[in-house]
Amino acid sequence: MELTPEERRRIYEEEKERIENEKKQQKSAETPTLKLPTNVASTLCYALFWISGIIFVVLEKQDKTVNFHALQSIVLFGSLTILSPCLSWIPHVGGIFSALIGLLAFVFWIVLMVKAYQGERYRVPLAGEIAEAIHQSTWKTDTPHEPEAKDAAGISAEEKKETDEGIVKKADGCGKKVNDYFTRTRSGRIIGYSFAIFWNIVLIIFFTLFWEYVAWYSIGDDGSLIISSFLTPDFLSWLPVLVTSLSICIVANIILIIYDRYWFREAVQILLEVVGMAVVIYLITIFPFDFSFIPNTVAADILPAVTKGVLIFVAVAFGVSALVRFIKMVLNIENREYTN
């Protein structure tokens, strides 16, 4: 469909006005509010950790690069500041975790200031992506828009057909795409590592502070709540092993966030599965469970065997998974059928 001269003129004027507005916005953005060089202001965003980030978010309204560094400083160092005291409450290993977070924050502080001063827009895994998302939503009005000429010209029947087919394919492959995102993309794996870290921290806190509440609850004659723990005092001899293994998982996932080449990622997963199998086998050996106070005698007699059977199944699953992963890793490395 051809455009009339009036429509062509209208589209031309609208496009010209849009380009002029973009030039004005770009010129305005090139003039920093604080009159500081971009690399200097970006470096200062990290000087006082998240505090300086907040300062530059408030004061610097024009420089996009400085705004990104300020947001990354807030997200990264703010999260570490909150996480450190939370982990310090964990018995036995809380101080170690707190010290590791402090060391990690110091390393990021040095690296980010050096990179920012050199003019590099270095993004920390996860924290940088969150900051980038916030940054893009803040500056979305500066992104160029498609000209209206395409809308005026219309969409051909072939393009509509391709669009419909694309929608169908997206609907059919939704589950596969989600799985591929978390296994084949860097950002997806980082989300998985972060969730694993969070979950292991939750398990450490629960089993060190609230293990006695894994129990049978009943009401006494006087109306009071009676808590009969399924876990015997022998559980305390297994607890340090559990905390150590979960701590290893946390450290491993932190390392994988920073470096996750295929061979290294698979080797770490194999190691974690072997550690998990050893921890479960040790739990089976000491078997710190007591179900004798359950009123149903049949259930009290069956539960020990069922529990032991489940634990044996978990240990075997860990071992088989580690073996399969190892064989698959060797074959993929040999055939180079993997991505970084």
Contacts in CASP RR format, 6 or more apart in sequence:
PFRMAT RR
TARGET T0000
AUTHOR 0000-0000-0000
METHOD contacts of the structure
MODEL  1
MELTPEERRRIYEEEKERIENEKKQQKSAETPTLKLPTNVASTLCYALFW
ISGIIFVVLEKQDKTVNFHALQSIVLFGSLTILSPCLSWIPHVGGIFSAL
IGLLAFVFWIVLMVKAYQGERYRVPLAGEIAEAIHQSTWKTDTPHEPEAK
DAAGISAEEKKETDEGIVKKADGCGKKVNDYFTRTRSGRIIGYSFAIFWN
IVLIIFFTLFWEYVAWYSIGDDGSLIISSFLTPDFLSWLPVLVTSLSICI
VANIILIIYDRYWFREAVQILLEVVGMAVVIYLITIFPFDFSFIPNTVAA
DILPAVTKGVLIFVAVAFGVSALVRFIKMVLNIENREYTN
1 153 0 8 1.000
1 154 0 8 1.000
3 11 0 8 1.000
3 149 0 8 1.000
3 152 0 8 1.000
3 153 0 8 1.000
7 152 0 8 1.000
11 147 0 8 1.000
11 148 0 8 1.000
11 149 0 8 1.000
11 152 0 8 1.000
14 147 0 8 1.000
14 148 0 8 1.000
15 147 0 8 1.000
15 148 0 8 1.000
15 149 0 8 1.000
18 144 0 8 1.000
18 145 0 8 1.000
18 147 0 8 1.000
22 142 0 8 1.000
22 144 0 8 1.000
25 141 0 8 1.000
25 142 0 8 1.000
26 142 0 8 1.000
28 62 0 8 1.000
29 62 0 8 1.000
29 63 0 8 1.000
29 64 0 8 1.000
29 142 0 8 1.000
30 62 0 8 1.000
31 62 0 8 1.000
32 38 0 8 1.000
32 41 0 8 1.000
32 60 0 8 1.000
32 62 0 8 1.000
32 63 0 8 1.000
32 66 0 8 1.000
33 59 0 8 1.000
33 60 0 8 1.000
33 61 0 8 1.000
33 62 0 8 1.000
33 63 0 8 1.000
34 41 0 8 1.000
34 59 0 8 1.000
34 60 0 8 1.000
36 44 0 8 1.000
38 63 0 8 1.000
38 65 0 8 1.000
38 66 0 8 1.000
38 119 0 8 1.000
39 116 0 8 1.000
39 117 0 8 1.000
39 118 0 8 1.000
39 119 0 8 1.000
40 117 0 8 1.000
41 56 0 8 1.000
41 60 0 8 1.000
41 63 0 8 1.000
41 66 0 8 1.000
41 69 0 8 1.000
42 65 0 8 1.000
42 66 0 8 1.000
42 69 0 8 1.000
42 116 0 8 1.000
42 117 0 8 1.000
42 119 0 8 1.000
43 113 0 8 1.000
43 116 0 8 1.000
43 117 0 8 1.000
44 52 0 8 1.000
44 56 0 8 1.000
45 52 0 8 1.000
45 53 0 8 1.000
45 56 0 8 1.000
45 66 0 8 1.000
45 69 0 8 1.000
45 70 0 8 1.000
45 72 0 8 1.000
45 73 0 8 1.000
45 116 0 8 1.000
46 52 0 8 1.000
46 53 0 8 1.000
46 69 0 8 1.000
46 73 0 8 1.000
46 77 0 8 1.000
46 109 0 8 1.000
46 112 0 8 1.000
46 113 0 8 1.000
46 116 0 8 1.000
47 113 0 8 1.000
48 55 0 8 1.000
49 73 0 8 1.000
49 77 0 8 1.000
49 78 0 8 1.000
49 81 0 8 1.000
49 105 0 8 1.000
49 109 0 8 1.000
50 73 0 8 1.000
50 74 0 8 1.000
50 76 0 8 1.000
50 77 0 8 1.000
50 78 0 8 1.000
50 81 0 8 1.000
52 70 0 8 1.000
52 73 0 8 1.000
53 69 0 8 1.000
53 70 0 8 1.000
53 71 0 8 1.000
53 73 0 8 1.000
53 74 0 8 1.000
54 70 0 8 1.000
54 74 0 8 1.000
55 70 0 8 1.000
56 66 0 8 1.000
56 67 0 8 1.000
56 69 0 8 1.000
56 70 0 8 1.000
56 73 0 8 1.000
57 67 0 8 1.000
57 70 0 8 1.000
57 71 0 8 1.000
57 74 0 8 1.000
60 66 0 8 1.000
60 67 0 8 1.000
60 70 0 8 1.000
64 135 0 8 1.000
64 139 0 8 1.000
64 142 0 8 1.000
65 121 0 8 1.000
67 135 0 8 1.000
67 138 0 8 1.000
67 139 0 8 1.000
68 121 0 8 1.000
68 131 0 8 1.000
68 132 0 8 1.000
68 135 0 8 1.000
69 112 0 8 1.000
69 116 0 8 1.000
69 121 0 8 1.000
71 131 0 8 1.000
71 134 0 8 1.000
71 135 0 8 1.000
72 112 0 8 1.000
72 123 0 8 1.000
72 124 0 8 1.000
72 127 0 8 1.000
72 128 0 8 1.000
72 131 0 8 1.000
73 112 0 8 1.000
74 131 0 8 1.000
75 127 0 8 1.000
75 128 0 8 1.000
75 130 0 8 1.000
75 131 0 8 1.000
75 134 0 8 1.000
76 108 0 8 1.000
76 112 0 8 1.000
76 124 0 8 1.000
76 127 0 8 1.000
76 128 0 8 1.000
76 131 0 8 1.000
77 105 0 8 1.000
77 108 0 8 1.000
77 109 0 8 1.000
79 127 0 8 1.000
80 101 0 8 1.000
80 102 0 8 1.000
80 104 0 8 1.000
80 105 0 8 1.000
83 101 0 8 1.000
84 97 0 8 1.000
84 98 0 8 1.000
84 101 0 8 1.000
84 102 0 8 1.000
85 98 0 8 1.000
87 94 0 8 1.000
87 95 0 8 1.000
87 97 0 8 1.000
87 98 0 8 1.000
87 101 0 8 1.000
87 201 0 8 1.000
88 94 0 8 1.000
88 95 0 8 1.000
88 97 0 8 1.000
88 98 0 8 1.000
89 205 0 8 1.000
90 97 0 8 1.000
90 201 0 8 1.000
90 204 0 8 1.000
90 205 0 8 1.000
90 208 0 8 1.000
90 243 0 8 1.000
91 208 0 8 1.000
91 209 0 8 1.000
92 208 0 8 1.000
92 240 0 8 1.000
92 243 0 8 1.000
93 204 0 8 1.000
93 243 0 8 1.000
93 247 0 8 1.000
96 247 0 8 1.000
97 247 0 8 1.000
97 250 0 8 1.000
100 251 0 8 1.000
104 254 0 8 1.000
108 124 0 8 1.000
111 122 0 8 1.000
112 122 0 8 1.000
112 124 0 8 1.000
115 122 0 8 1.000
116 122 0 8 1.000
123 129 0 8 1.000
123 131 0 8 1.000
123 132 0 8 1.000
125 186 0 8 1.000
125 190 0 8 1.000
125 257 0 8 1.000
125 258 0 8 1.000
126 190 0 8 1.000
126 191 0 8 1.000
126 194 0 8 1.000
126 257 0 8 1.000
129 187 0 8 1.000
129 190 0 8 1.000
155 163 0 8 1.000
170 177 0 8 1.000
181 187 0 8 1.000
181 188 0 8 1.000
182 188 0 8 1.000
182 189 0 8 1.000
182 191 0 8 1.000
182 192 0 8 1.000
183 189 0 8 1.000
184 339 0 8 1.000
186 260 0 8 1.000
189 256 0 8 1.000
189 260 0 8 1.000
189 265 0 8 1.000
190 257 0 8 1.000
193 253 0 8 1.000
193 254 0 8 1.000
193 256 0 8 1.000
193 257 0 8 1.000
193 260 0 8 1.000
194 253 0 8 1.000
194 257 0 8 1.000
196 249 0 8 1.000
196 253 0 8 1.000
197 250 0 8 1.000
197 253 0 8 1.000
197 254 0 8 1.000
200 246 0 8 1.000
200 247 0 8 1.000
200 249 0 8 1.000
200 250 0 8 1.000
200 253 0 8 1.000
201 250 0 8 1.000
203 246 0 8 1.000
204 243 0 8 1.000
204 246 0 8 1.000
204 247 0 8 1.000
207 239 0 8 1.000
207 242 0 8 1.000
207 243 0 8 1.000
208 239 0 8 1.000
208 243 0 8 1.000
211 229 0 8 1.000
211 231 0 8 1.000
211 235 0 8 1.000
211 239 0 8 1.000
212 227 0 8 1.000
212 229 0 8 1.000
212 231 0 8 1.000
213 227 0 8 1.000
213 229 0 8 1.000
214 229 0 8 1.000
214 230 0 8 1.000
214 231 0 8 1.000
215 227 0 8 1.000
215 228 0 8 1.000
215 229 0 8 1.000
215 230 0 8 1.000
216 227 0 8 1.000
216 228 0 8 1.000
216 230 0 8 1.000
216 293 0 8 1.000
216 294 0 8 1.000
217 225 0 8 1.000
217 226 0 8 1.000
217 227 0 8 1.000
217 228 0 8 1.000
218 225 0 8 1.000
218 226 0 8 1.000
218 228 0 8 1.000
218 295 0 8 1.000
219 225 0 8 1.000
219 226 0 8 1.000
220 226 0 8 1.000
228 293 0 8 1.000
229 290 0 8 1.000
230 289 0 8 1.000
230 290 0 8 1.000
230 291 0 8 1.000
231 288 0 8 1.000
231 289 0 8 1.000
231 290 0 8 1.000
232 288 0 8 1.000
232 289 0 8 1.000
232 290 0 8 1.000
233 288 0 8 1.000
234 286 0 8 1.000
234 287 0 8 1.000
234 288 0 8 1.000
235 288 0 8 1.000
237 286 0 8 1.000
237 288 0 8 1.000
238 282 0 8 1.000
238 283 0 8 1.000
238 286 0 8 1.000
238 288 0 8 1.000
241 279 0 8 1.000
241 282 0 8 1.000
242 279 0 8 1.000
245 275 0 8 1.000
245 276 0 8 1.000
245 278 0 8 1.000
245 279 0 8 1.000
248 272 0 8 1.000
248 275 0 8 1.000
249 272 0 8 1.000
249 275 0 8 1.000
252 268 0 8 1.000
252 271 0 8 1.000
252 272 0 8 1.000
255 268 0 8 1.000
256 264 0 8 1.000
256 265 0 8 1.000
256 268 0 8 1.000
261 340 0 8 1.000
262 329 0 8 1.000
262 332 0 8 1.000
262 333 0 8 1.000
262 338 0 8 1.000
262 339 0 8 1.000
262 340 0 8 1.000
263 329 0 8 1.000
263 333 0 8 1.000
266 325 0 8 1.000
266 326 0 8 1.000
266 328 0 8 1.000
266 329 0 8 1.000
267 329 0 8 1.000
269 325 0 8 1.000
270 322 0 8 1.000
270 325 0 8 1.000
270 326 0 8 1.000
270 329 0 8 1.000
273 318 0 8 1.000
273 319 0 8 1.000
273 321 0 8 1.000
273 322 0 8 1.000
273 325 0 8 1.000
274 318 0 8 1.000
274 319 0 8 1.000
274 322 0 8 1.000
276 318 0 8 1.000
277 315 0 8 1.000
277 318 0 8 1.000
277 319 0 8 1.000
277 322 0 8 1.000
280 311 0 8 1.000
280 314 0 8 1.000
280 315 0 8 1.000
280 318 0 8 1.000
281 315 0 8 1.000
283 311 0 8 1.000
284 308 0 8 1.000
284 311 0 8 1.000
284 312 0 8 1.000
284 315 0 8 1.000
287 304 0 8 1.000
287 308 0 8 1.000
289 303 0 8 1.000
289 304 0 8 1.000
289 307 0 8 1.000
291 299 0 8 1.000
291 300 0 8 1.000
291 303 0 8 1.000
291 304 0 8 1.000
291 307 0 8 1.000
292 300 0 8 1.000
293 300 0 8 1.000
294 300 0 8 1.000
294 303 0 8 1.000
331 337 0 8 1.000
332 338 0 8 1.000
END
